[in-house]
Amino acid sequence: MSRISLTGVSKRFGKVDAVRSVELTVEEGEFCCFVGPSGCGKSTLLRLIAGLEDLSAGEIRINDRRVDHLPPAARGVAMVFQSYALYPHMTVYQNMAFGLQQAGLGQAAIHERIAATAKMLQIETLLERLPKQLSGGQRQRVAIGRAIVRQPGVFLFDEPLSNLDAALRQQTRIEIARLHQRLGSTMIYVTHDQTEAMTLANKIVVLRDGSVEQVGDPMTLYHHPANQFVAGFIGSPPMNFLAARLAAAVPGRAECRLAAGETLHAGVDAQQLPANSAVTLGIRPEHVAIGEPGPHAGLIMQAALCERLGDHSLVLLTAPGSDVELTAKVTPGDEPAMDRQVGVRLPAEHCHLFDASGLALSRMVST
């Protein structure tokens, strides 16, 4: 197992800052996911750790040894690519053995490592096949096996499931999680899919435009996002947002007014903001409560669309005459009739509030 620390890590391509002054520590044995939209710098950051790109500034240490000046082979890392990167003319066994042979390992030791790894990944019957004779999932397991036999201190995964269909992605995701449990190795995993990050990682790094927006465990990012970007990126379906003005603030509670005049409350400390400040109120779909329209409903909206997904349904709510929309997550059987008015309540204890810059205000109620 290895500990990785990045200090002031930056990468420029010409005038473009792909990675900006990243400060990060990945502890021994952690499963860390880099997540963010396309072009945010997550794969570039992984390649900097692997040694496939040179730093523009900063330093990288693995187990307190500075490695940013070392070639990839000397860093004690193994990388699994999105494209598998298997040698097409070599069998599975030869693909897994090649790196060990280059390192000068004896044939008996090579065979022992490959046999143990093939059993772990359930690819023993594939060792004599060529890559073209394998399915996409089998190729990905071979690529992972090739990394395992090297016994590295750090595993680096660059969107390894992107080429697989939905069912196979889920299956392989489970296999990677089990692999981490068995090996206890330090792993860094790049993905644009926040569901993968939430289910695999015990540490998530959310990136945007080359900068780190927030680092934390999955539930901290979900319930306590640092800003509106993280709140909107983490969670599926994403958090609902409503533009508002701050009408009043007392300790632990903020009163917000929508453009149409409705008043909503959030269990948030907003006393530092001036009255009438522009704010954004956020709430997760599972916390949007739908009922009968009446005086106790916070909003009167219309049920416009329903997606039935088996264990839950998503209801799109609209406000006639405005651009206000909300998504509510409800249990099957609780869906309202379509095209009818409903009362919508947004519980203050589940509401988030963001200032004009997108920064989250402190929530006074834990979730």
TITOR-71499 format. One record per atom (N, C-alpha, C): x, y, z. Coordinates in steps of 0.001 Angstrom, whole numbers, padded with zeros to 6 digits, always signed. Layout:
N
XYZ;...
END
This chain:
367
+000840-001198+000000;+000000+000000+000000;+000875+001248+000000;+000362+002299-000599;+001155+003518-000730;+000303+004743-000437;+000951+005752+000074;+000324+007048+000332;+000789+008020-000742;-000151+008759-001323;+000169+009687-002407;-000139+011101-001951;+000771+012012-002175;+000517+013418-001838;+000891+014305-003020;-000008+015210-003354;+000199+016180-004421;+000274+017560-003792;+001295+018323-004165;+001482+019663-003625;+001633+020654-004766;+000675+021555-004894;+000737+022599-005925;+000854+022063-007337;+000227+020907-007610;+000381+020249-008910;-000395+021012-009985;+000314+021393-011040;-000292+022122-012164;+000209+021551-013476;-000637+021670-014508;-000254+021256-015840;-000846+022229-016851;+000030+022778-017699;-000405+023688-018761;-000090+023071-020117;-001052+023203-021020;-000830+022856-022422;-000904+024162-023201;+000260+024742-023499;+000278+026063-024119;-000269+027100-023149;-001345+027758-023536;-001959+028772-022668;-003114+028213-021841;-003364+026911-021983;-004497+026293-021290;-004022+025647-019994;-004657+026019-018884;-004369+025403-017589;-005274+024186-017424;-004743+022998-017642;-005542+021779-017530;-005723+021350-016087;-004697+021596-015266;-004739+021292-013828;-004160+022489-013100;-004873+022950-012064;-004472+024190-011392;-004183+023968-009905;-002924+023988-009536;-002481+024032-008127;-003243+023067-007232;-003242+021800-007581;-003979+020796-006811;-003196+020390-005565;-003882+020445-004434;-003350+019962-003157;-004211+018778-002739;-003582+017601-002586;-004382+016410-002311;-003519+015332-001676;-004110+014614-000724;-003472+013437-000143;-004410+012252-000252;-003903+011151-000800;-004642+009888-000843;-003921+008944+000116;-004606+008555+001175;-003974+007746+002211;-003814+006290+001758;-002976+005548+002481;-002755+004136+002175;-004072+003373+002211;-004300+002584+001166;-005470+001720+001132;-006767+002401+000750;-006751+003696+000477;-007981+004385+000102;-008362+004072-001339;-009660+004108-001593;-010177+004058-002962;-010671+005469-003258;-009934+006177-004084;-010207+007590-004358;-010681+007739-005795;-011792+008437-005984;-012312+008699-007326;-012131+010165-007691;-011594+010404-008890;-011601+011734-009490;-012833+011812-010379;-013706+012764-010110;-014951+012847-010863;-015201+014280-011282;-015872+014432-012415;-016175+015767-012927;-016575+015670-014378;-017051+016758-014946;-017479+016732-016349;-016297+016583-017298;-016586+016291-018551;-015526+016175-019553;-014711+017458-019616;-013380+017303-019691;-012499+018459-019799;-012154+019111-018485;-012514+018479-017351;-012239+019107-016045;-010816+018868-015566;-010061+017958-016211;-008665+017708-015828;-008437+016426-015056;-009469+015608-014876;-009318+014418-014037;-008363+013389-014649;-008463+013140-015964;-007545+012181-016595;-006128+012738-016668;-006005+014037-016892;-004672+014666-016903;-004008+014514-015553;-004777+014717-014482;-004221+014576-013130;-003759+013148-012888;-004537+012173-013348;-004138+010772-013192;-002856+010487-013973;-002752+011020-015183;-001570+010796-016012;-000335+011462-015407;-000519+012560-014693;+000602+013194-013991;+001119+012288-012878;+000194+011651-012160;+000604+010724-011102;+001317+009514-011704;+000806+009037-012842;+001404+007861-013495;+002760+008163-014118;+003024+009444-014429;+004264+009804-015095;+004137+009851-016611;+002895+009814-017109;+002673+009886-018553;+002626+011323-019048;+002551+012274-018135;+002655+013699-018452;+003642+014333-017484;+004339+015369-017923;+005277+016090-017062;+004561+017238-016348;+004954+017488-015114;+004391+018599-014349;+004826+019937-014930;+003935+020917-014836;+004325+022308-015099;+004770+022978-013816;+004219+022518-012684;+004597+023050-011370;+004159+022057-010314;+004773+022160-009128;+004388+021322-008004;+005227+020071-007869;+004795+019193-006953;+005509+017937-006752;+004536+016820-006378;+004958+015592-006683;+004186+014390-006377;+005065+013471-005551;+004521+012993-004440;+005247+012056-003587;+004430+010791-003393;+005104+009646-003435;+004506+008365-003097;+005314+007784-001950;+004640+007575-000828;+005324+007138+000408;+006480+008070+000756;+006223+009378+000691;+007187+010426+001053;+008410+010487+000146;+008397+009721-000945;+009482+009787-001924;+009007+010593-003123;+009751+011623-003451;+009356+012444-004591;+009562+011656-005870;+008494+011593-006703;+008547+010732-007889;+008294+011480-009189;+008004+012774-009133;+007604+013458-010366;+008727+013572-011386;+009959+013283-010980;+011071+013290-011931;+011384+011880-012442;+010665+010866-011934;+010943+009475-012290;+010084+009025-013465;+010584+008078-014273;+009763+007511-015356;+008650+006659-014758;+007598+006366-015523;+006467+005596-014990;+006868+004272-014358;+007771+003550-014966;+008137+002225-014472;+008790+002260-013094;+009333+003413-012709;+010040+003515-011431;+009158+004060-010314;+007879+004292-010585;+007016+004922-009575;+006226+003926-008727;+006226+002660-009125;+005473+001669-008360;+003979+001769-008565;+003563+002187-009765;+002140+002297-010071;+001824+001421-011279;+000563+001009-011377;+000088+000275-012550;-001206+000925-013006;-001383+001056-014307;-002508+001802-014846;-003374+000916-015732;-004682+001066-015580;-005659+000372-016414;-006358+001422-017260;-006286+001262-018575;-006789+002283-019491;-008210+001969-019957;-008886+003006-020428;-010220+002868-021003;-010206+001951-022222;-009123+002010-022999;-009049+001258-024262;-008450-000133-024104;-008239-000600-022850;-007665-001912-022528;-006171-001978-022826;-005724-001496-024005;-004303-001448-024366;-003625-002811-024280;-004295-003838-024778;-003708-005179-024837;-002973-005363-026158;-001898-006150-026128;-001166-006458-027355;-001983-007464-028169;-002423-007125-029373;-003352-007995-030113;-002748-009315-030562;-001424-009363-030731;-000781-010583-031229;-000370-011524-030100;-000586-011110-028851;-000211-011937-027711;-001450-012553-027076;-001281-013760-026516;-002368-014379-025762;-002578-013620-024452;-003645-013971-023759;-003905-013372-022447;-002725-013617-021508;-002242-014853-021497;-001096-015182-020631;+000108-014311-020990;+000390-014179-022267;+001557-013397-022701;+001391-011914-022375;+000167-011404-022514;-000087-010016-022149;+000196-009774-020669;-000229-010711-019833;-000030-010554-018392;+001427-010777-017997;+002129-011604-018763;+003518-011930-018425;+004513-010886-018916;+004152-010118-019934;+005119-009283-020634;+005846-008315-019692;+005100-007581-018880;+005735-006611-017985;+006644-007269-016964;+006261-008464-016500;+007086-009183-015528;+008373-009681-016170;+008268-010106-017418;+009471-010539-018133;+010431-009369-018335;+009884-008209-018668;+010715-007020-018851;+011409-006622-017556;+010749-006938-016420;+011341-006607-015116;+012342-007658-014653;+012497-008749-015417;+013487-009767-015090;+013028-010820-014110;+011704-010943-013903;+011193-011947-012976;+011332-013336-013595;+011633-014344-012770;+011806-015711-013244;+010496-016316-013732;+010596-017338-014605;+009411-017925-015221;+008489-018559-014183;+009064-019208-013182;+008233-019856-012153;+007427-018817-011379;+008063-017710-011024;+007366-016651-010287;+006285-016004-011148;+006595-015836-012445;+005606-015267-013374;+004378-016164-013449;+004614-017459-013612;+003504-018400-013734;+002661-018402-012458;+003314-018347-011320;+002591-018358-010041;+001701-017117-009912;+002228-015969-010252;+001455-014722-010145;+000271-014725-011105;+000514-015175-012332;-000558-015169-013328;-001655-016153-012931;-001280-017320-012444;-002267-018320-012042;-003143-017795-010907;-002527-017152-009918;-003285-016634-008777;-004212-015498-009207;-003709-014641-010075;-004511-013503-010527;-005651-013962-011423;-005375-014908-012312;-006415-015422-013196;-007541-016074-012405;-007198-016771-011334;-008221-017376-010488;-009050-016311-009795;-008386-015273-009303;-009085-014183-008626;-010094-013512-009544;-009712-013330-010823;-010562-012620-011784;-011421-013560-012626;-011313-014873-012356;-012102-015887-013067;-011861-015838-014584;-010572-015771-014928;-010214-015790-016353;-009244-016938-016654;-009271-017985-015803;-008325-019104-016002;-008504-019772-017359;-009743-019817-017840;-009996-020516-019109;-009683-019658-020329;-009261-018409-020103;-009028-017486-021215;-007548-017286-021522;-006664-017921-020766;-005243-017581-020824;-004612-017821-022186;-005144-018752-022960;-004549-019057-024266;-005260-018349-025423;-006221-017504-025114;-006940-016792-026163;-006248-015478-026516;-006506-015018-027735;-006056-013692-028158;-007115-012658-027779;-006750-011383-027621;-007735-010357-027261;-008952-010301-028183;-008758-010559-029475;-009888-010483-030405;-010917-011578-030151;-010543-012592-029384;-011459-013685-029074;-012210-013459-027766;-012048-012262-027182;-012654-011947-025886;-013756-010902-026041;-014708-010922-025115;-015712-009867-025042;-015090-008629-024388;-015816-007507-024417;-015301-006290-023801;-015049-006444-022313;-015953-007122-021630;-015764-007335-020191;-014571-008222-019892;-014361-009247-020717;-013206-010127-020527;-011907-009377-020780;-011884-008543-021806;-010677-007749-022078;-010355-006830-020914;-011398-006239-020317;-011141-005331-019200;-010594-006088-018000;-011082-007307-017780;-010547-008104-016669;-009098-008493-016923;-008772-008762-018176;-007364-009069-018508;-006492-007842-018248;-006980-006666-018642;-006211-005437-018402;-006006-005207-016914;-007028-005485-016117;-006893-005356-014662;-005924-006399-014136;-006011-007621-014672;-005098-008677-014241;-003650-008351-014550;-003422-007755-015705;-002056-007358-016066;-001494-006362-015057;-002372-005501-014526;-001920-004557-013503;-001662-005268-012168;-002543-006206-011808;-002421-006887-010515;-001124-007684-010413;-000733-008395-011495;+000442-009258-011412;+001720-008468-011134;+001710-007193-011442;+002894-006375-011157;+003041-006070-009673;+001965-006310-008895;+001952-006040-007456;+002407-004611-007151;+001745-003632-007749;+002148-002238-007542;+001662-001705-006195;+002219-000581-005791;+001737+000085-004588;+000466+000864-004851;+000262+001273-006110;-000876+002106-006478;-001483+001598-007783;-002808+001463-007799;-003536+001154-009027;-004206+002437-009526;-004058+002698-010816;-004670+003866-011441;-005621+003392-012532;-006880+003799-012449;-007894+003401-013422;-008385+004640-014165;-008279+004632-015489;-008737+005770-016294;-010011+005389-017047;-011166+005696-016442;-012484+005401-017018;-012537+003987-017593;-012265+002956-016786;-012125+001599-017325;-013426+000963-017796;-014579+001530-017410;-015849+000893-017753;-016592+001603-018873;-016001+002624-019441;-016711+003451-020419;-017137+002695-021665;-016391+001657-022036;-016698+000927-023271;-017656-000242-023059;-018153-000420-021827;-019014-001554-021521;-020477-001133-021494;-021368-002084-021754;-022792-001765-021669;-023209-001659-020204;-024447-001204-019958;-024874-000862-018600;-024788-002051-017649;-025273-003224-018086;-025259-004396-017210;-023833-004823-016885;-022960-004812-017888;-021582-005228-017687;-020823-004207-016842;-021174-002929-016990;-020547-001900-016141;-020827-002180-014678;-022077-002489-014372;-022445-002761-012983;-021704-003984-012451;-021652-005043-013256;-020964-006257-012836;-019479-006004-012603;-018839-005300-013535;-017399-005040-013406;-017122-004092-012247;-018034-003155-012011;-017884-002246-010871;-017842-003029-009561;-018711-004032-009451;-018723-004875-008254;-017417-005644-008136;-016915-006133-009265;-015655-006878-009252;-014491-005995-008807;-014475-004736-009250;-013396-003827-008847;-013489-003523-007359;-014721-003347-006841;-014901-003105-005409;-014409-004300-004594;-014729-005500-005045;-014256-006703-004345;-012741-006821-004423;-012198-006451-005575;-010748-006493-005747;-010061-005575-004738;-010622-004388-004530;-010041-003460-003549;-010116-004050-002147;-011220-004706-001823;-011349-005327-000504;-010305-006420-000302;-010062-007204-001347;-009099-008313-001235;-007668-007811-001131;-007321-006866-001992;-005919-006424-002065;-005582-005360-001036;-006558-004533-000673;-006301-003437+000255;-005351-002400-000295;-005207-002355-001617;-004245-001442-002243;-004824-000039-002379;-003943+000930-002528;-004357+002293-002829;-004797+002355-004280;-006002+002874-004517;-006530+002936-005871;-007057+004335-006158;-006755+004827-007365;-007317+006091-007853;-008053+005779-009144;-009286+006225-009211;-010195+005825-010282;-010812+007076-010890;-010652+007249-012187;-011211+008405-012890;-012520+008016-013553;-013548+008832-013372;-014820+008595-014028;-015577+009908-014178;-016425+009987-015208;-017348+011111-015329;-018700+010751-014734;-018853+009484-014330;-020119+008964-013824;-020125+009056-012303;-020916+010002-011763;-020906+010185-010321;-021489+008971-009583;-022326+008154-010256;-022839+006940-009626;-021700+005962-009358;-020780+005812-010319;-019600+004975-010093;-018792+005491-008917;-018590+006789-008873;-017802+007371-007787;-018463+007125-006431;-019783+007337-006360;-020496+007169-005095;-020460+005723-004613;-020547+004764-005529;-020629+003359-005124;-019264+002732-004862;-018206+003254-005472;-016888+002635-005343;-016003+003279-004277;-016034+004584-004181;-014981+005317-003464;-015274+005504-001982;-014212+005595-001198;-014368+006138+000153;-013825+007564+000230;-013263+008042-000877;-012889+009462-000998;-013168+009891-002433;-013875+011010-002582;-014184+011542-003905;-013559+012921-004038;-012926+013159-005189;-012375+014470-005524;-013182+015005-006700;-013938+016086-006472;-014742+016684-007533;-013931+017802-008182;-013748+017695-009502;-012942+018673-010237;-013806+019466-011212;-013422+020724-011416;-014044+021570-012439;-012989+022519-012970;-012828+022561-014291;-011882+023469-014941;-010478+023356-014353;-010072+022124-014026;-008722+021882-013534;-008500+022127-012065;-009521+022571-011346;-009397+022862-009921;-010251+021907-009099;-009829+021669-007862;-010581+020828-006945;-011687+021652-006298;-012927+021201-006471;-014076+021887-005873;-014343+021397-004459;-014202+020092-004229;-014437+019536-002896;-013844+018143-002825;-013355+017776-001641;-012850+016429-001362;-013578+015910-000135;-014065+014685-000206;-014734+014116+000956;-015268+012739+000658;-015857+012117+001679;-016491+010820+001458;-017819+011032+000745;-018365+009989+000122;-019567+010166-000706;-020734+010819+000009;-021032+010416+001239;-022206+010951+001925;-022019+012403+002344;-020768+012789+002653;-020509+014196+002971;-020763+015060+001745;-020289+014627+000592;-020515+015407-000626;-021988+015457-000978;-022706+014372-000715;-024128+014327-001059;-024955+015225-000145;-024718+015139+001140;-025543+015877+002103;-025007+017267+002425;-023710+017471+002244;-023108+018761+002608;-022187+019263+001494;-022714+019500+000295;-021870+020006-000797;-021315+021381-000461;-020079+021620-000893;-019435+022900-000591;-019981+024038-001428;-020518+023717-002592;-021029+024762-003480;-022098+024196-004403;-022679+025075-005188;-023789+024677-006045;-023345+023710-007138;-022114+023846-007621;-021619+022929-008647;-021586+021503-008124;-021016+021290-006936;-020946+019948-006353;-022357+019427-006080;-023225+020298-005567;-024597+019891-005262;-025321+019417-006514;-025073+020061-007642;-025726+019685-008880;-025087+018507-009572;-023795+018272-009310;-023094+017185-009995;-023268+015856-009268;-023239+015887-007931;-023358+014669-007139;-024831+014412-006844;-025288+013235-007230;-026681+012878-007021;-027392+012636-008338;-028186+011573-008399;-028925+011250-009619;-030324+010773-009239;-031341+011542-009621;-031317+012793-010387;-030699+013915-009566;-030249+014988-010223;-029535+016043-009504;-030443+016860-008592;-029816+017641-007742;-030545+018526-006850;-031360+019542-007642;-032547+019873-007116;-033359+020956-007673;-032833+022299-007208;-032897+023309-008066;-032472+024662-007700;-033576+025659-008035;-033799+026602-007119;-034775+027667-007301;-034112+029006-007021;-034187+029930-007979;-033652+031282-007766;-034568+032036-006809;-033976+032767-005869;-034771+033462-004858;-034025+034694-004358;-034694+035406-003461;-034102+036533-002743;-034211+036266-001250;-033193+036668-000509;-033213+036489+000938;-034107+037550+001563;-035210+037128+002142;-036154+038077+002748;-035789+038388+004195;-035342+037379+004926;-034983+037575+006335;-034124+036401+006782;-033324+036640+007823;-032467+035580+008353;-032369+035699+009860;-032584+034597+010535;-032397+034496+011976;-031491+033298+012210;-030940+033126+013419;-030047+031987+013641;-030691+030656+013244;-030059+029975+012299;-030507+028653+011899;-031682+028614+010956;-032120+029758+010434;-033278+029731+009536;-033250+030941+008612;-033471+030687+007330;-033502+031761+006335;-034845+031756+005631;-035391+032938+005433;-036649+033094+004705;-036334+033604+003309;-036807+032860+002307;-036489+033192+000922;-037779+033459+000151;-037686+034360-000814;-038862+034697-001609;-038562+034452-003080;-039439+033671-003719;-039302+033407-005144;-039790+034594-005953;-039486+034578-007244;-039859+035709-008110;-041364+035927-008136;-042148+034831-008029;-043611+034948-008061;-044202+035335-006720;-043347+035476-005702;-043814+035948-004402;-043939+034880-003340;-043826+033581-003688;-043952+032529-002679;-042782+032597-001685;-043077+032270-000446;-042064+032287+000604;-041689+030860+000990;-040384+030580+001026;-039862+029283+001435;-038828+029495+002528;-038582+028455+003306;-037618+028543+004402;-036553+027453+004270;-035359+027770+004735;-034244+026813+004745;-033583+026831+006111;-033273+025645+006623;-032579+025545+007914;-031104+025825+007752;-030802+027081+007448;-029453+027501+007059;-029112+028805+007769;-027858+028988+008104;-027396+030245+008691;-027020+031203+007571;-027878+032189+007312;-027642+033158+006229;-027512+034577+006759;-027202+034730+008050;-027170+036062+008650;-026058+036941+008103;-025052+036319+007500;-023944+037114+006968;-024306+037821+005668;-025421+037436+005046;-025824+038047+003777;-026752+039234+004024;-026629+040299+003231;-027559+041420+003340;-028964+041009+002909;-029964+041685+003465;-031340+041421+003057;-031494+041677+001561;-032331+040897+000922;-032627+040978-000509;-031483+040465-001387;-030516+039784-000784;-029429+039197-001576;-029980+038106-002485;-029385+037990-003664;-029734+036894-004560;-029172+035594-003997;-030022+034584-003878;-029620+033274-003377;-030251+032203-004259;-029753+030975-004110;-030354+029822-004788;-030697+028790-003729;-031947+028373-003712;-032392+027352-002774;-032318+026002-003471;-031754+025002-002800;-031610+023671-003374;-032261+022619-002511;-032815+021603-003164;-033400+020483-002424;-033324+019222-003286;-033009+018093-002663;-032926+016821-003365;-034328+016340-003737;-034458+015631-004865;-035772+015146-005297;-036494+014287-004259;-035749+013493-003487;-036409+012627-002509;-037007+013393-001334;-036645+014678-001196;-037167+015488-000104;-038325+016393-000518;-038671+016378-001801;-039807+017166-002284;-041088+016400-001961;-041952+017004-001163;-043186+016344-000717;-044373+016847-001539;-045130+015904-002115;-046295+016236-002934;-047571+015892-002168;-048512+016807-002155;-049786+016570-001488;-050906+017311-002195;-051983+017493-001470;-053116+018219-002020;-052843+019716-001971;-053303+020460-002980;-053145+021917-002925;-053986+022495-001789;-053448+023510-001125;-054169+024114-000005;-053322+025156+000670;-053823+025731+001759;-053107+026841+002419;-051783+026435+003052;-051594+025128+003333;-050352+024691+003984;-049298+024233+002976;-049639+024251+001708;-048659+023886+000676;-047756+025076+000399;-046463+024820+000349;-045536+025923+000074;-045671+026449-001338;-045910+025539-002291;-046031+025902-003703;-047218+025166-004314;-047855+025793-005244;-048882+025135-006050;-048295+024920-007442;-048175+023652-007836;-047554+023321-009106;-048418+022310-009859;-047953+021936-011021;-048688+020992-011853;-047821+019789-012151;-048399+018596-011999;-047686+017359-012332;-047659+017206-013847;-046493+017364-014443;-046395+017419-015901;-045951+016113-016537;-045140+015325-015815;-044558+014120-016421;-044164+013154-015319;-044281+011867-015604;-043894+010854-014616;-043039+009788-015283;-041886+009492-014674;-041023+008396-015119;-041094+007289-014079;-041638+006157-014447;-041749+005028-013513;-040527+004125-013705;-039728+004015-012646;-038441+003318-012748;-038377+002057-011905;-039544+001537-011523;-039562+000292-010762;-039660+000544-009278;-038509+000728-008611;-038520+000923-007162;-038875+002351-006763;-038899+003276-007728;-039317+004649-007463;-039778+005294-008762;-040440+006418-008616;-040882+007188-009778;-040385+008616-009639;-040110+009253-010778;-039709+010647-010813;-040839+011457-011438;-041274+012478-010708;-042377+013313-011166;-041838+014708-011456;-042050+015172-012683;-041664+016528-013057;-042814+017471-012723;-042516+018488-011929;-043503+019469-011503;-043182+020812-012136;-044197+021470-012685;-043995+022769-013322;-044945+023788-012706;-044573+025059-012830;-045414+026152-012363;-045903+026916-013582;-047184+026824-013913;-047702+027521-015092;-047396+029010-015045;-046912+029513-016184;-046613+030937-016266;-045233+031312-015783;-044417+030330-015371;-043040+030613-014945;-042142+029479-015399;-040834+029667-015233;-039883+028628-015641;-039460+027748-014467;-040183+027829-013346;-039856+027031-012170;-040221+025572-012426;-039261+024679-012227;-039481+023245-012350;-038834+022528-011174;-039451+021451-010739;-038904+020614-009686;-039069+019149-010091;-038121+018323-009671;-038268+016874-009807;-038467+016288-008428;-039505+015483-008279;-039783+014802-007016;-039598+013308-007191;-038992+012677-006206;-038803+011229-006201;-039827+010635-005246;-040707+009772-005762;-041795+009234-004937;-041804+007714-005042;-042459+007083-004076;-042588+005628-004105;-043686+005237-005082;-043570+004060-005709;-044600+003614-006657;-045978+003592-005999;-046945+004100-006702;-048296+004181-006166;-048642+005531-005592;-047607+006347-005319;-047838+007688-004769;-047781+008771-005842;-047693+008379-007106;-047611+009369-008176;-048948+010114-008298;-048905+011444-008436;-050148+012189-008651;-050646+012004-010083;-051925+012270-010296;-052463+012235-011650;-051811+013338-012467;-051529+013039-013721;-050849+014015-014556;-051779+015165-014928;-051192+016313-015150;-051883+017536-015571;-052874+018054-014528;-052636+017710-013278;-053475+018268-012219;-052601+019068-011261;-053239+019997-010552;-052511+020804-009580;-052246+020005-008319;-051064+020227-007756;-050685+019576-006495;-050055+020615-005579;-050113+020315-004302;-049390+021127-003329;-047999+020559-003138;-047001+021418-003132;-045610+020979-003011;-044990+021630-001778;-044446+020798-000901;-043812+021307+000313;-042324+020977+000271;-041501+021977+000584;-040049+021807+000638;-039617+021972+002096;-039418+020867+002818;-039086+020959+004245;-037810+021754+004486;-037896+022711+005405;-036753+023599+005665;-035512+022827+006070;-035694+021720+006803;-034525+020974+007293;-033769+020265+006181;-034380+020142+005007;-033712+019495+003888;-033284+020481+002800;-033511+021759+003012;-033169+022757+002002;-031735+023250+002174;-031049+023411+001065;-029719+024020+001017;-029872+025445+000501;-028883+026272+000778;-028913+027645+000281;-027520+028024-000198;-027452+028661-001370;-026187+029050-001974;-026225+030547-002252;-025096+031227-002002;-025057+032665-002259;-024859+032923-003749;-024736+034186-004119;-024666+034561-005535;-023443+033969-006224;-022377+033679-005462;-021171+033080-006051;-021267+031565-006154;-022331+030983-005604;-022514+029531-005623;-022020+028834-004372;-021473+029566-003404;-020959+028961-002168;-022107+028539-001271;-022005+027338-000692;-023047+026839+000207;-022963+027553+001551;-024116+027929+002068;-024211+028488+003409;-024375+027344+004408;-023909+027549+005615;-023883+026471+006598;-025280+025996+006955;-025481+024696+006833;-026756+024115+007244;-026722+023857+008722;-027842+024163+009397;-027914+024015+010851;-028493+022664+011258;-029048+021936+010297;-029667+020639+010587;-028909+019572+009821;-028424+018546+010521;-027715+017463+009857;-028702+016526+009201;-028260+015896+008100;-029099+014919+007403;-028576+013518+007667;
END
